[in-house]
Amino acid sequence: MLYEISFGYLLLISIWSVIVCVFDKHRARVGGRRVREKTLLLLSALGGGAAMYCTMRIIRHKTRHNKFMIGIPLIIVVQITIIILIYLGFS
């Protein structure tokens, strides 16, 4: 049950992260109100980091910003480390 809920959450936050990233790229091109960098990083920290990082690489968005190209992979590594530690603690 917990796995299904976790998977569903990660799926939804990943989809939402991709949508927000693509929306921000669109706004950057047409000139409009942009998504805050803080929001993009928050979505990554909430579990959408892998999807957002892949999307940014594919659509070439924010790839010149170290905050994103180094920061998001670091967030992912920390999240994976926490998951492993939790798993080992429950084993």
C-alpha positions as CSV (number, residue, x, y, z in Angstrom):
1,M,0.0,0.0,0.0
2,L,2.8,2.4,0.9
3,Y,4.6,1.7,-2.3
4,E,1.5,2.4,-4.4
5,I,1.0,5.7,-2.6
6,S,4.7,6.7,-2.9
7,F,4.7,5.8,-6.6
8,G,1.5,7.8,-7.3
9,Y,2.9,10.8,-5.4
10,L,6.2,10.7,-7.3
11,L,4.4,10.3,-10.6
12,L,2.2,13.3,-10.0
13,I,5.0,15.6,-8.7
14,S,7.1,14.5,-11.7
15,I,4.4,15.3,-14.2
16,W,3.8,18.6,-12.5
17,S,7.5,19.5,-12.5
18,V,7.7,18.8,-16.2
19,I,4.6,20.9,-16.9
20,V,6.0,23.9,-14.9
21,C,9.4,23.6,-16.5
22,V,8.0,23.6,-20.1
23,F,5.7,26.4,-19.1
24,D,8.6,28.5,-17.9
25,K,10.6,27.8,-21.1
26,H,7.6,28.9,-23.1
27,R,7.3,32.1,-21.1
28,A,11.0,32.8,-21.6
29,R,10.6,32.6,-25.3
30,V,7.5,34.7,-25.7
31,G,8.3,37.1,-22.9
32,G,5.9,36.8,-20.0
33,R,5.8,36.3,-16.3
34,R,8.3,33.6,-15.4
35,V,8.2,30.9,-12.8
36,R,10.4,31.7,-9.8
37,E,13.6,29.7,-9.6
38,K,12.7,29.0,-6.0
39,T,9.6,27.2,-7.2
40,L,11.5,25.1,-9.7
41,L,13.9,24.1,-7.0
42,L,11.1,23.4,-4.5
43,L,9.4,21.1,-7.0
44,S,12.7,19.2,-7.3
45,A,13.1,18.9,-3.6
46,L,9.5,17.6,-3.3
47,G,10.4,14.7,-5.5
48,G,10.3,16.0,-9.1
49,G,14.0,16.4,-9.5
50,A,14.7,13.6,-11.9
51,A,11.9,14.5,-14.2
52,M,12.7,18.2,-14.1
53,Y,16.4,17.6,-14.7
54,C,15.7,15.4,-17.7
55,T,13.2,18.0,-19.0
56,M,15.7,20.8,-18.6
57,R,18.3,18.9,-20.5
58,I,15.9,18.0,-23.3
59,I,14.4,21.4,-23.9
60,R,17.7,23.2,-23.0
61,H,16.2,25.3,-20.2
62,K,18.3,26.7,-17.4
63,T,21.3,24.6,-18.5
64,R,23.6,27.5,-18.1
65,H,22.7,27.9,-14.4
66,N,24.9,26.0,-12.0
67,K,22.1,26.3,-9.5
68,F,20.1,23.9,-11.6
69,M,22.7,21.8,-13.3
70,I,24.5,21.0,-10.1
71,G,21.8,21.7,-7.5
72,I,19.1,19.4,-8.9
73,P,21.4,16.4,-9.2
74,L,22.6,17.1,-5.6
75,I,19.0,17.1,-4.4
76,I,18.4,13.8,-6.2
77,V,21.5,12.2,-4.5
78,V,20.4,13.4,-1.1
79,Q,16.9,12.0,-1.7
80,I,18.3,8.6,-2.8
81,T,20.6,8.6,0.2
82,I,17.7,9.3,2.6
83,I,15.6,6.5,0.9
84,I,18.5,4.0,1.3
85,L,19.0,5.0,4.9
86,I,15.3,4.6,5.7
87,Y,15.2,1.3,3.9
88,L,18.3,0.0,5.8
89,G,16.8,1.2,9.1
90,F,13.6,-0.8,8.5
91,S,15.4,-4.0,7.4
